[in-house]
Amino acid sequence: MEHVEPQITDGPAAPAGMTYRYADMVEIGTWFNVSHRAVANWRSRYADSHPFPEPDVIIGRTPGWSPDRRSEIEQWEAARPGQGAGGGRPRKAE
């Protein structure tokens, strides 16, 4: 699967009296009982073979996802390669 860089553009202002809320990597980490660093690692480690869902917003350098996409992110996590996928280091011949 080829990784395509997303187009990033300035977003619109929220209407008066409304604030949009997004989930950051810390919150996503709590969904899976992992650290935000683990989520950041998922984003980079699987970028080519199993890309993490693209964020809906970037504030400064912090990505954010709509909480409505939680099930999509949970499906991504359930399908990600687990520990030992790829075989690891070959064993020594005895």
N, C-alpha and C positions, 0 to 999 in steps of 0.2 A: 504494500500500500504506500503510495507516494504522499509525502507530507507537503501540504500547500500552506504557505504563509497566509494568515487571514488579513483582510484589509481592515485597517484601524482608522476610524474617523472620529471627530469630536461628536459627542452625543448631545441631544437636545436638553434643555433645562426642564426640570419637573414643573408641572403646573403649580400655581400658588396654593399653599396649604397642603402639599403632598410631598412626601419624601420616599424615594425608592430604596428598598433594602435588598442587598445582595449577600450571598454567602461567600466568605473568603476561604482561604485554604485552612485556616484554624478551625472554622466551623465544619468544613467538610471532613477534616481530620476527626472531629468528635463523632461524626456519623459512623466512622469505622474504628473508633478507639485507637487512632494512630496520631502521630504528631503532624504539624503542618509541614515539617521537612519531608516526611514520608509522602505527603500529597505532592509537594514540589518535585520530589524524585520521580514519582509516577509520571508527572507531566513530561519530564525530560527523558526518562529511561525508555518509555514506550512510544515516544513521539513518532517513530517510523512504522512500527509494527502494530501498535494498538493505541492510537492517539487518544489522549484524555479529551473530553468534550471542551471545545473552545469556550473561553469566558464570554459573558454577555457584556461586561464592562471592565475597563481598566481605570483605576483611580491612582494617579501617580504611576507607580510600578506594580501596584497590587491588583491582581485579577479578581473578578467577582462573577458569581453565577447566580441566576435567579433561583430562589428556593423552590420554584415550581419544577425545576429540572432535577430535583433530588432523585427521582426514580431512574432517570437516564444515567446519572452518575453512579447509582447503585448497580445498574445493569452493567455499566462499564467495569466497575470493580469486580463484580462476580465473574466476568469473562477474562479478566487480566491473567497473564501467565503467572503461575504461583511459584513458590520457592522450588528450586531444582529444575524449572523449565529450562531447557537448553542443555541439560546434562551436566553442567559444571565442569570442573577440572578432571581430566582423565585419571583413572587409578593407575598406580604403579604396577608393572607386571611383576609377579612373584616368582 
